Amino acid sequence: VSFRSAMPTVEPQAMKDLEDMGKAGVRAAAPAPLLADGGSDLDPDQEPERYNEKCGVFGAFNVENASHTCYYGLVGLQHRGQEGGGMVTGDIAMTKDQKVVPGHHQHRGMGLVTDVFTKEALDTLKGNCALGHTRYSTAGAKTGLAGFQPFSVKYAQGNIALAHNGNLSNFAELRAFFEAHGVLMQTSVDSELFLHLVSHSKRSSQVDQIFDAMTQVEGAFSVVLLTDTFMCAVRDPNGFRPLCIGRLKGRGPNGTDGYCVASETCALDLCKATYVRDVEPGEMILIDRKTVETGTFSSLKLPQKFGTSMCIFEYVYFSRPDSRVFGEYVTKVRRELGRQLAREHPIPITPDGEPDPVVIPIPESAAHAVLGFYEESIKMGRPCQMDLGFFRNPYVGRSFISPSQELRDLKVLCKFNPMEHVLKGKTVIVIDDSIVRGTTAKALVSLIYGAGAKAVHVRISSPPVTDPCFYGMDFPSKEELLANKHGGDIQKMSEFLRVDSLGFLTPEGLVEAATRSSATKHAFCRACFTGVYPVPVATHTSTDW
């Protein structure tokens, strides 16, 4: 697949107020913008910085039964959000002679992808193109569907649907502008602003309007849009969230190739698509009729203001290990993080006559870091065993992304059962990818001691989380984070967890290991570990909506 380069035809008069706003200058980091999670109103009792989202997006273009392909893509992205999902489909003419009826079909619902999209629902989603979204939210109105994506609207240029992964850091500023100009907001989701920016753009063509809108927003956005004539994939100039392109060979009408866009390559694998490449930071890719005819894409470039800063936590925790994210397989990076962790915090030496320590992962996200940790420990001459210390119930979801603390606590008890024959009488080295609040880690340590372990040492393949994420990851407020509760004192954190020792990967070691294993040319965002935010966050927010 080759790529054709193009630049939009930019009219001299754009939406001046918005352009001036986009050039307003640097803002200091502050509490996160208020982001929605399903209703048109926010609960005033909720903390603003908790309104963050983490989602998965998938698009299919020129594919027979596109809704079915999109369905499997969303199943592959289920780990990025389990609260609900949505899909929009439509027909796009792929030849000059083909006649289609413009319009979008849509379906949204609460629950897992397999629950939301029944066979009956999929049968109503007609068309050769589809756009899907899996959703995770953190607080607020959990039962409303108003904020569920994809959003689909009709305006002067026709139909347009949008699915967004990330957070806009200038959300409050943009929303205040639209409200001051009498625009009626339908939800409190930051993603809605994209559609208002497109519809209010003074550019003439739809491509130019979308490009114009993307230059007005700041923060994290991996966006896929579906119109009456093309599909568009956009990644913010910093490249915070992943986005990749795949090809579905011969899956279109008359044996033509189809194309897809996804948050992670694991979604391409499930659809039997061939990975083409990532959408680059600041790139806007157009997939249209010419793409079907020639196998090429138009590629536009957004202005660069703050450099690149890909989210390193995608490697640490969130992405599936079998995915290729930011150009590299996640499992390869996680193994290298484990090796670096073994160098920085070696296994303690046990006295003569005692059994070698046993190294265990917290399943499932630490399962790959533990491989690197064990391999490096043996290489360093630190004898140890590697085993599975817990049985993990596969029918219980992740505790980190459960909406409330009460549900998180219950899930820990339901999810893990210690393997007594592995742990009893042993010095146990527990490998985990991160500690956020510390509640899950403390409960697991208690279970390990309850199974008869002699000593427990915890090793974390990332630094202490000290600051909330404003770019699309669900972290608590600073006050709730374990490291901040104990003033960054490792000994106090160890006492809280009731472990014999605690070791975190350093921020420098994390970046070095990720860069070394991925060979990326782009920088990483590590704001959640350092408090240094690559894109400034608006200092003023409003709770009036």
JOZI-V676214 format. One record per residue. N is the residue number from 1. RES is the residue in one small letter. PSI is psi in radians with two decimals (* if undefined). Layout:
BEGIN
n=N res=RES psi=PSI
n=N res=RES psi=PSI
END
This chain:
BEGIN
n=1 res=v psi=2.24
n=2 res=s psi=2.90
n=3 res=f psi=2.31
n=4 res=r psi=2.35
n=5 res=s psi=2.47
n=6 res=a psi=2.71
n=7 res=m psi=2.46
n=8 res=p psi=2.60
n=9 res=t psi=1.85
n=10 res=v psi=2.14
n=11 res=e psi=2.55
n=12 res=p psi=-0.56
n=13 res=q psi=1.89
n=14 res=a psi=-2.93
n=15 res=m psi=1.61
n=16 res=k psi=-0.76
n=17 res=d psi=-0.74
n=18 res=l psi=-0.66
n=19 res=e psi=-0.74
n=20 res=d psi=-0.68
n=21 res=m psi=-0.71
n=22 res=g psi=-0.32
n=23 res=k psi=0.35
n=24 res=a psi=-0.26
n=25 res=g psi=-3.08
n=26 res=v psi=2.36
n=27 res=r psi=2.60
n=28 res=a psi=2.64
n=29 res=a psi=2.45
n=30 res=a psi=-3.13
n=31 res=p psi=2.53
n=32 res=a psi=2.67
n=33 res=p psi=2.67
n=34 res=l psi=2.10
n=35 res=l psi=2.59
n=36 res=a psi=3.01
n=37 res=d psi=0.49
n=38 res=g psi=-0.27
n=39 res=g psi=3.03
n=40 res=s psi=-0.15
n=41 res=d psi=2.52
n=42 res=l psi=2.56
n=43 res=d psi=2.05
n=44 res=p psi=-0.27
n=45 res=d psi=-0.17
n=46 res=q psi=2.65
n=47 res=e psi=2.29
n=48 res=p psi=-0.69
n=49 res=e psi=-0.06
n=50 res=r psi=-0.09
n=51 res=y psi=1.32
n=52 res=n psi=2.72
n=53 res=e psi=2.67
n=54 res=k psi=2.12
n=55 res=c psi=3.00
n=56 res=g psi=2.47
n=57 res=v psi=2.58
n=58 res=f psi=2.41
n=59 res=g psi=2.47
n=60 res=a psi=2.36
n=61 res=f psi=2.31
n=62 res=n psi=0.96
n=63 res=v psi=2.27
n=64 res=e psi=2.37
n=65 res=n psi=0.97
n=66 res=a psi=-0.56
n=67 res=s psi=-0.59
n=68 res=h psi=-0.72
n=69 res=t psi=-0.75
n=70 res=c psi=-0.67
n=71 res=y psi=-0.85
n=72 res=y psi=-0.57
n=73 res=g psi=-0.73
n=74 res=l psi=-0.61
n=75 res=v psi=-0.72
n=76 res=g psi=-0.39
n=77 res=l psi=0.25
n=78 res=q psi=-0.56
n=79 res=h psi=-0.31
n=80 res=r psi=-0.06
n=81 res=g psi=2.20
n=82 res=q psi=0.07
n=83 res=e psi=-0.51
n=84 res=g psi=3.12
n=85 res=g psi=2.93
n=86 res=g psi=2.82
n=87 res=m psi=2.47
n=88 res=v psi=2.36
n=89 res=t psi=2.83
n=90 res=g psi=2.92
n=91 res=d psi=2.37
n=92 res=i psi=2.31
n=93 res=a psi=2.17
n=94 res=m psi=-0.12
n=95 res=t psi=2.84
n=96 res=k psi=-0.51
n=97 res=d psi=-0.25
n=98 res=q psi=2.33
n=99 res=k psi=2.24
n=100 res=v psi=2.76
n=101 res=v psi=2.00
n=102 res=p psi=2.57
n=103 res=g psi=2.74
n=104 res=h psi=2.48
n=105 res=h psi=2.50
n=106 res=q psi=2.67
n=107 res=h psi=2.35
n=108 res=r psi=2.68
n=109 res=g psi=2.89
n=110 res=m psi=2.58
n=111 res=g psi=-3.00
n=112 res=l psi=2.81
n=113 res=v psi=-0.74
n=114 res=t psi=-0.40
n=115 res=d psi=-0.66
n=116 res=v psi=-0.76
n=117 res=f psi=1.48
n=118 res=t psi=2.95
n=119 res=k psi=-0.70
n=120 res=e psi=-0.71
n=121 res=a psi=-0.77
n=122 res=l psi=-0.61
n=123 res=d psi=-0.41
n=124 res=t psi=-0.22
n=125 res=l psi=1.39
n=126 res=k psi=2.69
n=127 res=g psi=2.83
n=128 res=n psi=0.07
n=129 res=c psi=2.57
n=130 res=a psi=2.63
n=131 res=l psi=2.20
n=132 res=g psi=2.84
n=133 res=h psi=2.28
n=134 res=t psi=2.44
n=135 res=r psi=2.42
n=136 res=y psi=2.29
n=137 res=s psi=2.94
n=138 res=t psi=-0.49
n=139 res=a psi=2.93
n=140 res=g psi=-2.60
n=141 res=a psi=1.71
n=142 res=k psi=-0.37
n=143 res=t psi=-0.23
n=144 res=g psi=2.54
n=145 res=l psi=-0.01
n=146 res=a psi=-0.61
n=147 res=g psi=0.08
n=148 res=f psi=2.41
n=149 res=q psi=2.92
n=150 res=p psi=2.60
n=151 res=f psi=2.44
n=152 res=s psi=2.19
n=153 res=v psi=2.88
n=154 res=k psi=2.30
n=155 res=y psi=-2.90
n=156 res=a psi=-0.59
n=157 res=q psi=-0.03
n=158 res=g psi=-2.77
n=159 res=n psi=2.54
n=160 res=i psi=2.33
n=161 res=a psi=2.62
n=162 res=l psi=2.39
n=163 res=a psi=2.35
n=164 res=h psi=2.33
n=165 res=n psi=2.12
n=166 res=g psi=-3.02
n=167 res=n psi=2.46
n=168 res=l psi=2.13
n=169 res=s psi=-0.33
n=170 res=n psi=0.50
n=171 res=f psi=-0.89
n=172 res=a psi=-0.68
n=173 res=e psi=-0.80
n=174 res=l psi=-0.74
n=175 res=r psi=-0.73
n=176 res=a psi=-0.66
n=177 res=f psi=-0.86
n=178 res=f psi=-0.70
n=179 res=e psi=-0.67
n=180 res=a psi=-0.42
n=181 res=h psi=0.29
n=182 res=g psi=0.26
n=183 res=v psi=2.31
n=184 res=l psi=2.02
n=185 res=m psi=2.32
n=186 res=q psi=-0.44
n=187 res=t psi=3.12
n=188 res=s psi=0.37
n=189 res=v psi=2.32
n=190 res=d psi=-0.50
n=191 res=s psi=-0.50
n=192 res=e psi=-0.50
n=193 res=l psi=-0.54
n=194 res=f psi=-0.79
n=195 res=l psi=-0.66
n=196 res=h psi=-0.68
n=197 res=l psi=-0.70
n=198 res=v psi=-0.85
n=199 res=s psi=-0.45
n=200 res=h psi=-0.08
n=201 res=s psi=2.48
n=202 res=k psi=0.08
n=203 res=r psi=2.77
n=204 res=s psi=-0.74
n=205 res=s psi=2.73
n=206 res=q psi=-0.65
n=207 res=v psi=-0.81
n=208 res=d psi=-0.63
n=209 res=q psi=-0.74
n=210 res=i psi=-0.76
n=211 res=f psi=-0.76
n=212 res=d psi=-0.78
n=213 res=a psi=-0.71
n=214 res=m psi=-0.40
n=215 res=t psi=-0.19
n=216 res=q psi=-0.25
n=217 res=v psi=2.69
n=218 res=e psi=2.73
n=219 res=g psi=-2.59
n=220 res=a psi=2.14
n=221 res=f psi=2.00
n=222 res=s psi=1.96
n=223 res=v psi=2.43
n=224 res=v psi=2.29
n=225 res=l psi=2.55
n=226 res=l psi=2.17
n=227 res=t psi=-2.94
n=228 res=d psi=-0.21
n=229 res=t psi=-0.22
n=230 res=f psi=2.89
n=231 res=m psi=2.55
n=232 res=c psi=2.32
n=233 res=a psi=2.24
n=234 res=v psi=2.39
n=235 res=r psi=2.36
n=236 res=d psi=2.72
n=237 res=p psi=-0.47
n=238 res=n psi=-0.39
n=239 res=g psi=0.57
n=240 res=f psi=-0.90
n=241 res=r psi=2.58
n=242 res=p psi=2.72
n=243 res=l psi=2.27
n=244 res=c psi=2.86
n=245 res=i psi=2.41
n=246 res=g psi=2.79
n=247 res=r psi=2.32
n=248 res=l psi=1.58
n=249 res=k psi=2.18
n=250 res=g psi=0.27
n=251 res=r psi=-0.03
n=252 res=g psi=3.07
n=253 res=p psi=2.48
n=254 res=n psi=0.54
n=255 res=g psi=0.19
n=256 res=t psi=2.84
n=257 res=d psi=2.47
n=258 res=g psi=2.95
n=259 res=y psi=2.70
n=260 res=c psi=2.76
n=261 res=v psi=2.39
n=262 res=a psi=2.73
n=263 res=s psi=-0.62
n=264 res=e psi=2.74
n=265 res=t psi=-0.31
n=266 res=c psi=-0.51
n=267 res=a psi=-0.63
n=268 res=l psi=-0.71
n=269 res=d psi=-0.74
n=270 res=l psi=-0.52
n=271 res=c psi=0.02
n=272 res=k psi=0.71
n=273 res=a psi=2.66
n=274 res=t psi=2.21
n=275 res=y psi=2.24
n=276 res=v psi=-1.05
n=277 res=r psi=3.01
n=278 res=d psi=2.63
n=279 res=v psi=2.20
n=280 res=e psi=2.73
n=281 res=p psi=2.26
n=282 res=g psi=0.26
n=283 res=e psi=2.49
n=284 res=m psi=2.00
n=285 res=i psi=2.30
n=286 res=l psi=2.26
n=287 res=i psi=2.01
n=288 res=d psi=-2.92
n=289 res=r psi=-0.62
n=290 res=k psi=-0.57
n=291 res=t psi=-0.75
n=292 res=v psi=-0.66
n=293 res=e psi=-0.65
n=294 res=t psi=-0.26
n=295 res=g psi=0.32
n=296 res=t psi=2.79
n=297 res=f psi=2.66
n=298 res=s psi=2.41
n=299 res=s psi=2.04
n=300 res=l psi=2.72
n=301 res=k psi=2.19
n=302 res=l psi=2.69
n=303 res=p psi=2.49
n=304 res=q psi=2.16
n=305 res=k psi=-0.59
n=306 res=f psi=0.28
n=307 res=g psi=-3.00
n=308 res=t psi=2.57
n=309 res=s psi=1.35
n=310 res=m psi=2.47
n=311 res=c psi=1.98
n=312 res=i psi=-0.31
n=313 res=f psi=-0.30
n=314 res=e psi=-0.70
n=315 res=y psi=-0.69
n=316 res=v psi=-0.81
n=317 res=y psi=-0.86
n=318 res=f psi=-0.74
n=319 res=s psi=2.66
n=320 res=r psi=2.45
n=321 res=p psi=-0.40
n=322 res=d psi=0.03
n=323 res=s psi=2.66
n=324 res=r psi=1.90
n=325 res=v psi=2.37
n=326 res=f psi=0.54
n=327 res=g psi=0.01
n=328 res=e psi=2.64
n=329 res=y psi=2.33
n=330 res=v psi=-0.69
n=331 res=t psi=-0.65
n=332 res=k psi=-0.74
n=333 res=v psi=-0.76
n=334 res=r psi=-0.63
n=335 res=r psi=-0.69
n=336 res=e psi=-0.60
n=337 res=l psi=-0.67
n=338 res=g psi=-0.68
n=339 res=r psi=-0.78
n=340 res=q psi=-0.66
n=341 res=l psi=-0.70
n=342 res=a psi=-0.60
n=343 res=r psi=-0.71
n=344 res=e psi=-0.58
n=345 res=h psi=1.40
n=346 res=p psi=2.80
n=347 res=i psi=2.36
n=348 res=p psi=2.54
n=349 res=i psi=2.23
n=350 res=t psi=2.62
n=351 res=p psi=2.72
n=352 res=d psi=2.47
n=353 res=g psi=-0.25
n=354 res=e psi=2.63
n=355 res=p psi=2.66
n=356 res=d psi=2.59
n=357 res=p psi=2.64
n=358 res=v psi=2.26
n=359 res=v psi=2.17
n=360 res=i psi=2.56
n=361 res=p psi=2.72
n=362 res=i psi=1.96
n=363 res=p psi=2.62
n=364 res=e psi=-0.33
n=365 res=s psi=-0.36
n=366 res=a psi=0.03
n=367 res=a psi=-0.44
n=368 res=h psi=-0.60
n=369 res=a psi=-0.60
n=370 res=v psi=-0.53
n=371 res=l psi=-0.80
n=372 res=g psi=-0.69
n=373 res=f psi=-0.80
n=374 res=y psi=-0.82
n=375 res=e psi=-0.77
n=376 res=e psi=-0.62
n=377 res=s psi=-0.77
n=378 res=i psi=-0.73
n=379 res=k psi=-0.58
n=380 res=m psi=-0.01
n=381 res=g psi=0.45
n=382 res=r psi=1.69
n=383 res=p psi=2.44
n=384 res=c psi=2.89
n=385 res=q psi=2.76
n=386 res=m psi=2.29
n=387 res=d psi=3.07
n=388 res=l psi=2.05
n=389 res=g psi=-0.26
n=390 res=f psi=2.54
n=391 res=f psi=2.24
n=392 res=r psi=2.15
n=393 res=n psi=2.00
n=394 res=p psi=-0.10
n=395 res=y psi=0.19
n=396 res=v psi=2.34
n=397 res=g psi=3.14
n=398 res=r psi=2.36
n=399 res=s psi=-0.51
n=400 res=f psi=-0.56
n=401 res=i psi=0.46
n=402 res=s psi=2.41
n=403 res=p psi=-0.52
n=404 res=s psi=2.74
n=405 res=q psi=-0.66
n=406 res=e psi=-0.77
n=407 res=l psi=-0.63
n=408 res=r psi=-0.79
n=409 res=d psi=-0.76
n=410 res=l psi=-0.66
n=411 res=k psi=-0.57
n=412 res=v psi=-0.78
n=413 res=l psi=-0.61
n=414 res=c psi=-0.44
n=415 res=k psi=-0.69
n=416 res=f psi=2.37
n=417 res=n psi=2.10
n=418 res=p psi=2.55
n=419 res=m psi=1.70
n=420 res=e psi=-0.67
n=421 res=h psi=-0.35
n=422 res=v psi=-0.60
n=423 res=l psi=-0.48
n=424 res=k psi=2.19
n=425 res=g psi=0.14
n=426 res=k psi=2.69
n=427 res=t psi=2.08
n=428 res=v psi=2.22
n=429 res=i psi=1.95
n=430 res=v psi=2.18
n=431 res=i psi=2.20
n=432 res=d psi=2.81
n=433 res=d psi=-0.48
n=434 res=s psi=2.80
n=435 res=i psi=2.19
n=436 res=v psi=-1.39
n=437 res=r psi=-0.53
n=438 res=g psi=-0.11
n=439 res=t psi=-0.74
n=440 res=t psi=-0.78
n=441 res=a psi=-0.73
n=442 res=k psi=-0.73
n=443 res=a psi=-0.67
n=444 res=l psi=-0.69
n=445 res=v psi=-0.73
n=446 res=s psi=-0.69
n=447 res=l psi=-0.66
n=448 res=i psi=-0.80
n=449 res=y psi=-0.66
n=450 res=g psi=-0.42
n=451 res=a psi=0.04
n=452 res=g psi=0.25
n=453 res=a psi=2.51
n=454 res=k psi=-0.68
n=455 res=a psi=2.66
n=456 res=v psi=2.15
n=457 res=h psi=2.25
n=458 res=v psi=2.32
n=459 res=r psi=2.27
n=460 res=i psi=2.22
n=461 res=s psi=0.57
n=462 res=s psi=2.87
n=463 res=p psi=2.96
n=464 res=p psi=2.36
n=465 res=v psi=2.10
n=466 res=t psi=-0.28
n=467 res=d psi=2.57
n=468 res=p psi=2.73
n=469 res=c psi=2.32
n=470 res=f psi=0.17
n=471 res=y psi=0.43
n=472 res=g psi=0.15
n=473 res=m psi=2.48
n=474 res=d psi=1.71
n=475 res=f psi=2.63
n=476 res=p psi=-3.12
n=477 res=s psi=2.83
n=478 res=k psi=-0.66
n=479 res=e psi=-0.45
n=480 res=e psi=-0.28
n=481 res=l psi=2.40
n=482 res=l psi=-0.80
n=483 res=a psi=-0.67
n=484 res=n psi=-0.55
n=485 res=k psi=-0.49
n=486 res=h psi=0.38
n=487 res=g psi=0.44
n=488 res=g psi=0.13
n=489 res=d psi=1.97
n=490 res=i psi=-0.68
n=491 res=q psi=-0.73
n=492 res=k psi=-0.66
n=493 res=m psi=-0.66
n=494 res=s psi=-0.75
n=495 res=e psi=-0.65
n=496 res=f psi=-0.74
n=497 res=l psi=-0.29
n=498 res=r psi=0.84
n=499 res=v psi=2.82
n=500 res=d psi=-0.53
n=501 res=s psi=2.77
n=502 res=l psi=2.26
n=503 res=g psi=2.27
n=504 res=f psi=2.59
n=505 res=l psi=2.45
n=506 res=t psi=2.69
n=507 res=p psi=-0.67
n=508 res=e psi=-0.73
n=509 res=g psi=-0.63
n=510 res=l psi=-0.87
n=511 res=v psi=-0.73
n=512 res=e psi=-0.79
n=513 res=a psi=-0.73
n=514 res=a psi=-0.73
n=515 res=t psi=-0.73
n=516 res=r psi=-0.71
n=517 res=s psi=-0.43
n=518 res=s psi=-0.34
n=519 res=a psi=0.61
n=520 res=t psi=2.65
n=521 res=k psi=-0.07
n=522 res=h psi=2.73
n=523 res=a psi=2.91
n=524 res=f psi=2.60
n=525 res=c psi=2.26
n=526 res=r psi=0.60
n=527 res=a psi=-0.60
n=528 res=c psi=-0.29
n=529 res=f psi=-0.33
n=530 res=t psi=-0.36
n=531 res=g psi=0.10
n=532 res=v psi=1.94
n=533 res=y psi=2.08
n=534 res=p psi=-0.52
n=535 res=v psi=2.13
n=536 res=p psi=2.63
n=537 res=v psi=2.44
n=538 res=a psi=2.43
n=539 res=t psi=-0.24
n=540 res=h psi=2.24
n=541 res=t psi=2.82
n=542 res=s psi=2.47
n=543 res=t psi=0.25
n=544 res=d psi=-0.41
n=545 res=w psi=*
END
